[in-house]
Amino acid sequence: KAKLVYAIKEGGWAVLNGDDDKVLSLNTKTKANVLTYGFSKGLDLTASNYKMTRDGITFKVDYRGNMMPIRLHNLFGKHHVYIALASLAAGVSQGLNLIKISELLSSARPLAGRLNLIEGVKNSLIFDDTYNSSPIALEAAIETLAEFPAKRKMAVLGDMLELGRYTAEAHKEAGRIICEKKIDLLFAVGPRSKFTAQEAKERGFDARNIFEFSSADEAGEAIKEKIQEGDLIL
């Protein structure tokens, strides 16, 4: 990806995540103009006052002394702030009005299977993140699950594919995050997810609240029995 930044000609624009040290270091390796974004101080676009409710997320962005409130409807998780900031930076680099960009961002909607909040049985809520899974995306989803207000939090995790020699390590890391974020129930689905369940147990997660299944159909039937009113299921 860094080659894209190296290839930008003088007069072009590079939009860089200033909270990522590796990405930020590229600002000295390009002839292009640079716009940085993130939550850290001293960046071109700085986010603050991040909040998440059942309606979505809100935050404020400071661009060269101009403070603008941003509301993203039906989008959840801090990672969506970074997407919005990158969009804002790309827009202002091309001379677009910050207010107009913020209005357009408020009309953004999640793609199917990408952390959609939907109603479940027994007055529960479900974060539908079933499109695909990867280590970084899963961590963001679990963090969002932990942050969202609910009586109990349930993580239903399937296998992450195409990780090669990192398969066991990545699934164990998911187990660590589940423990760190104090999720209440863990449902591990598939042969690779056994590493997730195993790691969670070893880190002190109550074994009585870990359930392992070989297929999604099998897990679905069991989960329906476990769901209580007010639960939130990822």
C-alpha positions in Angstrom: 0.0 0.0 0.0 2.9 2.4 0.7 3.9 2.3 -2.9 0.7 4.2 -3.7 1.9 7.0 -1.5 5.4 6.9 -3.1 3.8 7.1 -6.6 1.8 10.3 -6.0 3.3 13.2 -7.9 4.1 16.6 -6.6 0.9 18.6 -6.2 -1.1 15.5 -5.5 -2.5 14.6 -2.1 -1.8 11.8 0.4 -4.4 11.2 3.2 -2.7 9.4 6.1 -4.0 7.9 9.4 -2.0 9.9 12.0 -2.8 7.4 14.8 -0.9 4.7 13.0 2.8 5.3 13.3 3.7 3.2 10.2 1.3 5.1 8.1 2.2 8.5 9.5 5.9 7.9 8.7 5.0 7.9 5.0 4.5 11.7 5.2 8.3 12.2 4.9 8.5 9.8 1.9 6.3 11.5 -0.6 6.4 14.7 -2.7 2.6 15.1 -2.4 0.7 17.4 -0.1 -0.3 15.5 3.1 -3.4 15.6 5.2 -3.4 13.6 8.4 -6.4 12.5 10.5 -7.1 10.7 13.8 -7.8 11.2 17.5 -4.2 12.4 18.3 -3.4 16.1 18.8 -1.6 18.0 16.1 -3.2 16.3 13.1 -4.9 18.2 10.3 -8.3 16.6 11.1 -8.7 15.7 14.8 -11.7 13.8 16.1 -13.0 14.2 19.7 -16.2 13.7 21.8 -16.8 10.3 20.3 -20.1 8.7 21.4 -22.2 5.7 20.4 -25.9 5.2 20.9 -28.5 2.9 19.5 -29.0 5.4 16.6 -25.3 5.4 15.6 -22.2 7.4 16.4 -21.4 11.1 16.8 -18.1 12.9 17.1 -16.6 16.3 16.5 -13.9 17.1 14.0 -11.5 20.0 14.2 -10.0 21.1 10.9 -7.7 24.1 11.0 -9.6 25.6 13.9 -13.1 24.9 12.5 -15.1 22.5 14.7 -17.8 20.5 13.1 -20.2 17.9 14.6 -20.5 14.7 12.6 -23.4 12.2 13.0 -23.3 8.7 11.4 -26.7 7.0 11.5 -26.8 3.2 11.9 -23.0 3.0 11.9 -21.4 1.7 15.0 -17.9 1.5 16.4 -14.9 3.8 16.7 -13.4 2.4 13.5 -16.1 4.2 11.5 -14.8 7.5 12.8 -11.6 6.8 10.9 -13.5 6.0 7.7 -15.4 9.3 8.1 -12.2 11.3 8.8 -10.5 9.9 5.7 -13.5 10.9 3.6 -13.5 14.4 5.1 -9.8 14.7 4.4 -10.2 13.5 0.8 -13.0 16.0 0.3 -11.3 19.1 1.7 -8.2 18.3 -0.3 -10.3 18.8 -3.4 -11.8 22.0 -2.2 -15.2 20.6 -1.0 -17.0 22.4 1.7 -16.6 20.8 5.2 -20.3 21.4 6.0 -21.5 19.8 2.8 -19.3 16.8 3.3 -20.6 16.3 6.9 -24.2 16.4 5.5 -23.4 13.8 2.9 -21.7 11.6 5.6 -24.9 11.6 7.6 -26.6 9.8 4.8 -24.1 6.9 4.8 -25.5 3.5 5.6 -23.8 0.2 6.5 -23.4 -2.5 3.9 -25.2 -5.8 4.4 -23.5 -8.0 6.9 -21.2 -5.2 8.1 -22.0 -4.6 11.7 -25.7 -3.9 11.1 -27.9 -3.6 14.2 -31.1 -5.6 13.8 -33.8 -6.9 16.1 -33.5 -10.5 17.4 -35.9 -12.8 19.2 -37.0 -12.1 22.8 -36.4 -8.4 22.4 -32.7 -8.9 21.8 -30.5 -7.0 19.5 -28.0 -8.5 17.0 -24.9 -7.0 15.4 -25.0 -8.7 12.0 -21.3 -8.8 11.0 -21.6 -12.0 9.0 -20.3 -10.9 5.6 -16.7 -11.9 6.4 -14.1 -11.9 9.2 -10.5 -11.0 9.6 -8.4 -10.4 12.8 -8.5 -6.6 12.7 -12.2 -6.4 11.7 -13.1 -9.0 14.4 -11.3 -6.9 17.1 -13.2 -3.8 16.0 -16.5 -5.8 16.2 -15.8 -7.1 19.7 -14.8 -3.7 20.9 -18.1 -2.3 19.5 -20.0 -5.2 21.2 -18.3 -4.4 24.5 -19.0 -0.6 24.2 -22.7 -0.9 23.3 -25.1 -0.8 26.3 -26.9 -4.1 26.9 -27.8 -6.5 29.7 -25.6 -9.3 28.5 -23.1 -9.5 25.6 -22.8 -12.6 23.5 -20.1 -13.2 20.9 -20.9 -15.9 18.2 -17.6 -16.3 16.3 -17.0 -18.4 13.3 -13.7 -19.4 11.7 -11.5 -16.8 10.1 -10.2 -18.2 6.8 -7.1 -17.8 4.6 -4.7 -16.9 7.5 -2.2 -19.7 6.7 0.4 -20.2 9.5 -1.2 -17.4 11.5 -4.5 -19.3 11.9 -4.0 -20.6 15.5 -2.4 -17.4 16.6 -5.2 -15.1 15.2 -8.0 -17.2 16.8 -6.2 -17.3 20.1 -5.9 -13.5 20.0 -9.7 -13.4 19.6 -10.0 -15.4 22.8 -7.8 -12.9 24.6 -9.8 -10.0 23.4 -13.1 -11.7 24.4 -11.7 -12.0 28.0 -10.2 -8.4 28.0 -13.6 -6.9 27.0 -15.5 -9.0 29.5 -18.0 -10.5 27.1 -20.5 -12.7 28.9 -21.0 -15.7 26.6 -18.9 -17.1 23.8 -20.1 -19.3 21.1 -17.3 -20.8 18.9 -18.3 -22.2 15.6 -16.0 -24.4 13.5 -12.7 -26.2 13.9 -10.5 -23.1 13.9 -12.6 -21.3 16.5 -11.7 -24.0 19.0 -8.5 -22.1 19.5 -10.6 -19.1 20.5 -12.5 -21.1 23.0 -9.4 -22.7 24.3 -7.5 -19.4 24.8 -10.5 -17.9 26.6 -10.7 -20.8 29.0 -7.0 -20.5 29.7 -7.4 -16.8 30.5 -10.1 -17.5 33.1 -13.3 -17.2 31.0 -16.0 -19.2 32.8 -16.1 -22.5 30.9 -19.8 -22.8 31.7 -20.3 -19.8 29.4 -18.4 -21.1 26.4 -20.2 -23.2 23.8 -18.5 -25.0 20.9 -20.2 -26.1 17.7 -19.2 -27.6 14.4 -21.8 -25.8 12.3 -23.7 -22.6 12.2 -27.1 -24.4 12.1 -26.3 -26.3 15.2 -25.1 -23.1 17.0 -28.2 -21.2 15.9 -30.6 -23.6 17.6 -28.6 -23.6 20.8 -28.3 -19.8 20.8 -32.0 -19.3 20.6 -32.4 -21.3 23.8 -29.8 -19.1 25.6 -31.0 -15.7 24.5 -32.7 -13.5 27.1 -34.5 -10.2 26.8 -32.1 -7.3 26.5 -29.2 -9.4 25.2 -26.9 -8.1 22.5 -25.4 -10.7 20.1 -22.5 -10.3 17.8 
